[in-house]
Amino acid sequence: MHKAERQKFIVEIVNQRGFIAIKELQKLLGVSMITLRRDASELEEAGLIDKTYGGLRSKNPESESEKKFNERLNQNLQRKKKIAQLAVEIVKSGDTLFLDGSTTVYQFAKSLAQSNLSLYVITTSVMTALELSRNPRIEIILIGGLLRHGFFTLVGPIAEENLKKFSVDKFFFSCRGFIPSEGTYEANMLEAQSKNNMLSNSEKHILLVDSTKIGSRSIIKCIDTDKIDILITDQMLEQKDLKALKKFNIEVMADH
């Protein structure tokens, strides 16, 4: 592979993934580390990628829809609280859980922290871990990895590798958009990869999504509808959406 082709490949895969470890990229290209670092420096100087510790990151701006944690925390807050209350109903003492870094699942974590449940929780969210720490009955593992500033989630190769070490009962997650006939959508590739790892290593998959997100997409397709077992939302869905979900045998829990 010539230099121009190699550098084009590097930019494409970094933009596709959002981040790639330098060692993984070296294996894919089959070139020396010296050559790869030279390519990376040239591409960074050209403004096409960013070099970070251990890898390369895309310079593509975050989607405008990807507001940071504190910006999203109070959006549709009452809807999220209703969803959280419903979600607690399907958790029992002794459960092992994956929790993602969404603000909806954060509200769910606040409800769990106030419960009498004894649980084992693995999460990618610093904020969720802190909230759960209020309850001494809940054992918490905070997955290591690259911290997303402003989002308080841990992502990237270290997080992905650590997530693969666990096998849990239930995975609670949210999304940036959900099309009932298609699946969930995300605004960030690294978050999508983490969620897919949690999905692969859990028995039951529970989507917590407020009704404002149903029918909307974001830039990255994440989890297919047929991988979802339970959908929990804040109000009864439209008939067309219920019909679409029925095809996948998804249980729907909604606030009435």
C-alpha positions as CSV (number, residue, x, y, z in Angstrom):
1,M,0.0,0.0,0.0
2,H,1.5,3.4,-1.1
3,K,1.8,6.2,1.4
4,A,-1.2,8.2,0.0
5,E,-3.4,5.1,0.1
6,R,-2.2,4.2,3.6
7,Q,-2.9,7.7,5.0
8,K,-6.3,7.8,3.3
9,F,-7.1,4.5,5.0
10,I,-6.0,5.8,8.4
11,V,-8.2,8.9,8.1
12,E,-11.2,6.7,7.0
13,I,-10.9,4.2,9.8
14,V,-10.3,6.9,12.5
15,N,-13.4,8.8,11.3
16,Q,-15.5,5.6,11.2
17,R,-14.6,4.5,14.7
18,G,-14.0,7.8,16.4
19,F,-10.8,6.4,18.0
20,I,-8.4,3.6,17.2
21,A,-5.5,2.3,19.2
22,I,-2.1,2.7,17.5
23,K,-1.2,-0.9,18.1
24,E,-4.4,-2.1,16.4
25,L,-3.8,0.2,13.5
26,Q,-0.3,-1.2,13.1
27,K,-1.6,-4.7,12.9
28,L,-4.2,-3.7,10.3
29,L,-1.6,-1.9,8.1
30,G,1.3,-4.2,8.6
31,V,3.8,-1.4,8.7
32,S,6.5,-0.4,11.3
33,M,5.6,1.8,14.2
34,I,8.1,4.4,13.0
35,T,6.2,4.6,9.6
36,L,2.8,4.8,11.4
37,R,3.9,7.5,13.8
38,R,5.2,9.5,10.9
39,D,1.9,9.1,9.0
40,A,0.0,10.1,12.1
41,S,2.1,13.2,12.6
42,E,1.6,14.3,9.0
43,L,-2.1,13.8,9.2
44,E,-2.4,15.7,12.5
45,E,-0.3,18.6,11.0
46,A,-2.8,18.6,8.1
47,G,-5.6,18.9,10.5
48,L,-7.2,15.5,9.6
49,I,-6.9,13.6,12.9
50,D,-5.8,14.1,16.5
51,K,-3.0,12.1,18.1
52,T,-3.9,11.1,21.7
53,Y,-2.3,8.8,24.3
54,G,-2.3,5.3,22.8
55,G,-4.1,6.1,19.6
56,L,-5.7,8.4,17.0
57,R,-8.9,10.3,17.4
58,S,-11.3,11.7,14.7
59,K,-11.4,15.5,14.3
60,N,-15.0,15.3,13.1
61,P,-17.1,17.6,15.4
62,E,-19.6,15.9,17.7
63,S,-23.1,16.0,16.4
64,E,-25.0,19.0,17.5
65,S,-27.5,16.6,19.1
66,E,-24.8,15.3,21.4
67,K,-25.2,17.7,24.2
68,K,-23.0,17.1,27.3
69,F,-24.3,15.4,30.4
70,N,-25.2,18.5,32.4
71,E,-27.0,20.0,29.4
72,R,-29.1,16.9,29.1
73,L,-29.7,16.2,32.8
74,N,-32.8,18.3,33.2
75,Q,-34.3,17.8,29.7
76,N,-37.6,15.9,29.9
77,L,-36.8,15.2,33.6
78,Q,-40.3,14.2,34.7
79,R,-40.5,11.8,31.8
80,K,-37.2,10.2,32.8
81,K,-38.3,9.9,36.4
82,K,-41.4,8.1,35.4
83,I,-39.3,5.7,33.3
84,A,-37.0,5.1,36.2
85,Q,-39.8,4.2,38.6
86,L,-41.1,1.6,36.1
87,A,-37.6,0.2,35.5
88,V,-37.1,-0.5,39.2
89,E,-40.1,-2.8,39.1
90,I,-38.2,-5.3,37.0
91,V,-35.1,-5.5,39.2
92,K,-34.8,-7.9,42.1
93,S,-32.2,-8.4,44.7
94,G,-29.3,-10.5,43.5
95,D,-29.4,-9.2,40.0
96,T,-26.2,-8.3,38.1
97,L,-26.6,-5.2,35.9
98,F,-24.9,-3.3,33.1
99,L,-25.8,0.5,33.2
100,D,-24.8,2.8,30.3
101,G,-23.9,6.5,30.7
102,S,-27.1,8.1,29.6
103,T,-29.0,10.7,31.7
104,T,-32.1,8.5,31.6
105,V,-30.3,5.6,33.1
106,Y,-28.7,8.0,35.6
107,Q,-32.3,8.7,36.9
108,F,-32.8,5.0,37.1
109,A,-29.6,4.7,39.2
110,K,-31.0,7.4,41.5
111,S,-34.1,5.3,42.1
112,L,-31.9,2.1,42.7
113,A,-29.8,4.1,45.2
114,Q,-33.0,4.8,47.2
115,S,-34.2,1.2,47.1
116,N,-33.5,-1.7,49.5
117,L,-32.2,-3.9,46.6
118,S,-28.9,-5.8,46.9
119,L,-27.3,-5.6,43.5
120,Y,-24.0,-5.9,41.5
121,V,-23.7,-3.1,39.0
122,I,-21.1,-2.6,36.2
123,T,-21.2,0.8,34.6
124,T,-19.3,3.1,32.2
125,S,-20.6,6.2,33.9
126,V,-18.7,8.0,36.6
127,M,-21.9,9.9,37.6
128,T,-24.0,6.8,37.8
129,A,-21.3,5.0,40.0
130,L,-21.3,8.0,42.3
131,E,-25.0,8.0,42.7
132,L,-25.2,4.2,43.3
133,S,-22.4,4.6,46.0
134,R,-25.1,6.1,48.3
135,N,-26.5,2.6,48.7
136,P,-24.1,0.2,50.6
137,R,-26.2,-2.8,49.4
138,I,-25.0,-2.1,45.8
139,E,-21.6,-3.4,44.7
140,I,-20.2,-1.2,41.9
141,I,-17.6,-1.8,39.3
142,L,-16.7,1.3,37.3
143,I,-15.2,0.3,34.0
144,G,-11.8,1.9,33.2
145,G,-11.0,3.6,30.0
146,L,-10.8,7.0,28.3
147,L,-12.8,9.6,30.1
148,R,-15.1,11.7,27.8
149,H,-14.8,15.2,29.2
150,G,-18.2,16.7,29.9
151,F,-20.0,13.3,29.4
152,F,-18.4,11.5,32.4
153,T,-18.3,8.2,30.6
154,L,-15.4,5.8,30.1
155,V,-14.9,4.5,26.6
156,G,-12.3,3.2,24.1
157,P,-10.3,0.0,23.9
158,I,-9.6,-0.4,27.6
159,A,-13.4,0.0,28.4
160,E,-14.3,-2.4,25.6
161,E,-11.8,-5.0,26.8
162,N,-13.0,-4.8,30.4
163,L,-16.7,-5.0,29.5
164,K,-16.0,-8.4,27.7
165,K,-14.9,-9.9,31.1
166,F,-18.4,-9.8,32.6
167,S,-21.6,-11.7,32.1
168,V,-24.7,-10.1,33.6
169,D,-28.4,-10.6,33.9
170,K,-29.8,-7.3,32.7
171,F,-28.5,-4.4,30.5
172,F,-30.3,-1.1,31.0
173,F,-29.6,1.5,28.4
174,S,-31.0,4.5,26.6
175,C,-30.2,6.1,23.2
176,R,-30.3,9.4,21.2
177,G,-33.0,8.1,18.9
178,F,-35.2,5.1,18.4
179,I,-37.1,3.9,15.3
180,P,-39.2,0.9,16.4
181,S,-38.9,-0.8,13.0
182,E,-35.1,-0.3,12.9
183,G,-33.4,0.1,16.3
184,T,-31.5,2.6,18.4
185,Y,-29.2,5.4,17.2
186,E,-26.3,7.1,18.9
187,A,-24.3,10.3,18.3
188,N,-20.9,8.9,19.2
189,M,-19.1,5.9,17.9
190,L,-17.2,5.1,21.1
191,E,-20.5,5.1,23.1
192,A,-22.1,2.8,20.5
193,Q,-19.2,0.4,20.7
194,S,-19.5,0.2,24.5
195,K,-23.2,-0.4,24.4
196,N,-22.8,-3.2,21.9
197,N,-20.2,-4.9,24.2
198,M,-22.7,-4.6,27.1
199,L,-25.4,-6.0,24.9
200,S,-23.3,-9.0,23.9
201,N,-22.5,-9.9,27.5
202,S,-26.0,-9.7,29.1
203,E,-29.0,-11.9,29.1
204,K,-31.9,-9.4,29.0
205,H,-31.8,-6.0,27.3
206,I,-34.0,-3.2,28.6
207,L,-34.3,0.1,26.6
208,L,-35.3,3.2,28.6
209,V,-36.4,5.9,26.2
210,D,-38.7,8.9,26.6
211,S,-41.3,9.4,24.0
212,T,-39.6,12.5,22.5
213,K,-36.8,10.2,21.1
214,I,-39.2,7.7,19.5
215,G,-39.3,8.2,15.8
216,S,-36.0,10.1,15.6
217,R,-32.5,9.1,14.4
218,S,-29.0,10.2,15.2
219,I,-25.9,9.6,13.1
220,I,-24.9,6.0,14.2
221,K,-27.1,3.0,14.1
222,C,-26.4,1.1,17.3
223,I,-28.7,-1.7,18.5
224,D,-31.2,-3.5,16.3
225,T,-34.8,-3.7,17.5
226,D,-34.8,-7.5,17.6
227,K,-32.1,-7.4,20.3
228,I,-34.4,-5.5,22.7
229,D,-36.4,-7.5,25.2
230,I,-38.3,-4.8,27.1
231,L,-39.0,-1.1,26.2
232,I,-39.8,1.2,29.0
233,T,-41.2,4.7,28.1
234,D,-43.2,7.5,29.7
235,Q,-46.4,7.3,27.8
236,M,-48.4,4.8,25.7
237,L,-47.0,4.5,22.1
238,E,-48.8,5.2,18.9
239,Q,-50.5,2.1,17.4
240,K,-48.1,2.0,14.4
241,D,-45.1,1.9,16.8
242,L,-46.8,-0.8,19.0
243,K,-47.5,-2.8,15.9
244,A,-43.9,-2.6,14.8
245,L,-42.6,-3.7,18.2
246,K,-45.1,-6.6,18.4
247,K,-43.4,-8.2,15.4
248,F,-40.2,-8.5,17.6
249,N,-42.1,-9.8,20.7
250,I,-40.9,-6.8,22.7
251,E,-42.6,-6.2,26.1
252,V,-43.7,-2.6,26.4
253,M,-44.0,-0.9,29.8
254,A,-45.4,2.7,29.6
255,D,-46.7,5.2,32.1
256,H,-50.5,5.6,31.7
